[in-house]
Amino acid sequence: MGALTLTNITKQFGTVDVIKGVDLTVEPGEFCVFVGPSGCGKSTLLRIIAGLEDATGGEIAIEGRRVNEVAPAKREIAMVFQSYALYPHLTVRDNMGLALKQAGQDKATIAGATDRAAGMLALGALLDRRPAELSGGQRQRVAIGRAIVRTPKLFLFDEPLSNLDAALRVQTRIEIARLHRELGATMIYVTHDQVEAMTLADRIVVLRAGRVEQTGAPMELYNNPANTFVAGFIGSPQMNFLKSGALGLASDSLGIRPEHLALSRDAGAIPGTVSHVEKLGGETLVYVRTDVHGLLTVRLFGEHDYTVDEAVHLTPDQARAFHFGADGLRLR
Ligand SMILES: Nc1ncnc2c1ncn2[C@@H]1O[C@H](COP(=O)(O)OP(=O)(O)OP(=O)(O)O)[C@@H](O)[C@H]1O
């Protein structure tokens, strides 16, 4: 029995089909990440699971029990939002304990659960502050703490790190991964951030226009994308797509990741001109304009001195390439 089972979920806003028949089972203890382009329905699906939005059709079951008609507060789900959603007039301690207080728990139980969550999130010294006296990262830790205190059956995260700066995002991401290990809880997480999806997920669900394109472990999707959409979506920078015909190959397009495209000043299969260079420290991205294949991205390790407008040659590593048919599906 899955922790969460979605069966043929559909959602219409007015006459617009936003979710077009989603089937998904999330296993107990699994960290499941929803990714997909803006507007594909990630947040809507999460809100349907939480009960903040009704599904137009289909069934939502938590631990085998249908919950379509169950109110959000009764679904034993905790949701963490991008905006933290803390009560400004309550202290950290009271924000974290509020759900238990509303559920009629006694003071000692509330204090025990709050202290335990505060300990896990290093919030012990901040318990008497109000949200306005906290940094963004601290506020998000309180929001996560409030979720933990409730010991829900399911944790839902809707882009929880997008308001944080780069360093805090990394730190909080690592904290969420650690919490998942320590709690062994089932978590569903929406993000548009590649790194979050790849590093946090046991399983990634790739959505496109209200449908599931592919699900799998992060490296499974990276190494075995089913189609050009998933191949282009998973991996950063994006996979290059070359015209197979121009390379004498039978498929429609050849997918090649930026690290599998060799760059040379002297010779190679595809001539081009350097259009832009990004030095990122440990690696260098070189963007090369070609007549036949358009703009291609090359990832080089270390620092390189290619310059804009320089003539270069590219050679794809055929052994690492993916072949796709005219319908976008992977050819095996
Ligand atoms: N309350 C609503 N009324 C009408 N349309 C809506 C409503 N909420 C969402 N939509 C539409 O449903 C589609 C899916 O929205 P949703 O927020 O789920 O996408 P998303 O994948 O989470 O996008 P993003 O990554 O930009 O947050 C979008 O086209 C959006 O405009």
PDBQT file of the ligand as one rigid body, heavy atoms in Angstrom, charges set to zero:
ROOT
HETATM    1  N1  LIG A 401      -7.001  29.235  -9.463  1.00  0.00    +0.000 N 
HETATM    2  C1  LIG A 401      -6.708  29.125 -10.766  1.00  0.00    +0.000 A 
HETATM    3  N2  LIG A 401      -7.578  29.526 -11.726  1.00  0.00    +0.000 NA
HETATM    4  C2  LIG A 401      -7.286  29.374 -13.037  1.00  0.00    +0.000 A 
HETATM    5  N3  LIG A 401      -6.140  28.866 -13.511  1.00  0.00    +0.000 NA
HETATM    6  C3  LIG A 401      -5.227  28.451 -12.615  1.00  0.00    +0.000 A 
HETATM    7  C4  LIG A 401      -5.447  28.563 -11.194  1.00  0.00    +0.000 A 
HETATM    8  N4  LIG A 401      -4.358  28.070 -10.560  1.00  0.00    +0.000 NA
HETATM    9  C5  LIG A 401      -3.510  27.674 -11.536  1.00  0.00    +0.000 A 
HETATM   10  N5  LIG A 401      -4.020  27.904 -12.761  1.00  0.00    +0.000 N 
HETATM   11  C6  LIG A 401      -3.381  27.571 -14.048  1.00  0.00    +0.000 C 
HETATM   12  O1  LIG A 401      -3.059  26.196 -14.021  1.00  0.00    +0.000 OA
HETATM   13  C7  LIG A 401      -1.820  25.944 -14.657  1.00  0.00    +0.000 C 
HETATM   14  C8  LIG A 401      -0.895  25.192 -13.704  1.00  0.00    +0.000 C 
HETATM   15  O2  LIG A 401      -0.527  26.054 -12.645  1.00  0.00    +0.000 OA
HETATM   16  P1  LIG A 401       0.465  25.603 -11.502  1.00  0.00    +0.000 P 
HETATM   17  O3  LIG A 401       0.620  26.740 -10.554  1.00  0.00    +0.000 OA
HETATM   18  O4  LIG A 401       0.028  24.305 -10.967  1.00  0.00    +0.000 OA
HETATM   19  O5  LIG A 401       1.802  25.395 -12.337  1.00  0.00    +0.000 OA
HETATM   20  P2  LIG A 401       3.273  25.142 -11.816  1.00  0.00    +0.000 P 
HETATM   21  O6  LIG A 401       3.781  23.991 -12.616  1.00  0.00    +0.000 OA
HETATM   22  O7  LIG A 401       3.291  25.002 -10.347  1.00  0.00    +0.000 OA
HETATM   23  O8  LIG A 401       3.983  26.470 -12.288  1.00  0.00    +0.000 OA
HETATM   24  P3  LIG A 401       5.176  27.329 -11.616  1.00  0.00    +0.000 P 
HETATM   25  O9  LIG A 401       6.419  26.499 -11.765  1.00  0.00    +0.000 OA
HETATM   26  O10 LIG A 401       5.211  28.553 -12.484  1.00  0.00    +0.000 OA
HETATM   27  O11 LIG A 401       4.798  27.594 -10.204  1.00  0.00    +0.000 OA
HETATM   28  C9  LIG A 401      -1.291  27.297 -15.096  1.00  0.00    +0.000 C 
HETATM   29  O12 LIG A 401      -1.603  27.474 -16.469  1.00  0.00    +0.000 OA
HETATM   30  C10 LIG A 401      -2.066  28.275 -14.228  1.00  0.00    +0.000 C 
HETATM   31  O13 LIG A 401      -2.208  29.502 -14.902  1.00  0.00    +0.000 OA
ENDROOT
TORSDOF 0
